[in-house]
Amino acid sequence: MKKLQNVKKDHDKRLTNLTKNQKVDKEKAELITLNQKLVDSAILAIQSAIANQVIFFKYFLINIVYV
């Protein structure tokens, strides 16, 4: 009987945590949607920075190899 109570208690705890996480995720999604232009700009900035690093790294390696 004690084991069944523990399982029910654990189940309730998990369900509560899932409900909380679902609420937080929904709020995050709403914020992303409300700030879509800003989010898109941030994504482009990050992609550009990554691309520039790759270009710089390739340039750096080429100069090391040929020096």
N, C-alpha and C positions, 0 to 999 in steps of 0.2 A: 504494500500500500504506500509506503514511504517513497519507493522508487517512482511510482506513478505520479505522485505529487511533485516530485522533483522534475520529472519530465514535463508536466503541465506548467510548472513555474518557469522552466527554461524556455518552453514554447512561447509563453506569454511575454517573457523578456525579449526574445528574438523578434516577436511580432511588433512590440513597442519600438524597438530599435529600427526595424525596417520602416515603420510608419514615420518615424522622425527623419530618417534618411531620405525617404520619398518626399517629404515636405521640403527639406533643404534642397534636394535636386530640382524640384519644381520651381522653387524660388530662383535658383541659379539660371534655369532655362528661361524664366521670365525676364531676368536681368539681361541675359544675352540677347534676347529678342528685342527688348526695349532699346538696347544700345548697339544694334546690329551694325550701323555705320562705323562706330568706334571699334568694334570687334574686328570688322573687315580690315580697317586701317592697321590695327595691331598685327593681324595675321600677315598682311603684306610687308610690314616693317620687319617682322621676324624672318619671313622668307627671303627678303632682300639681304638682311644681315647674314643669313646662312649662305646665300649665294656668293656674297662678297668675300666671306671667309674662305669658301672653296676656291674661288678665283685667286685670292691672295696666297693660299696654301700651295696651289699648283704653280704659281709664279715663283714662290719661294723655293719650291723643290727644283724647278727648272734651273734657277740661278745657282743652287748648290751643286747640282750635277755638272753644270758646264763651267763652273769656276775652278 
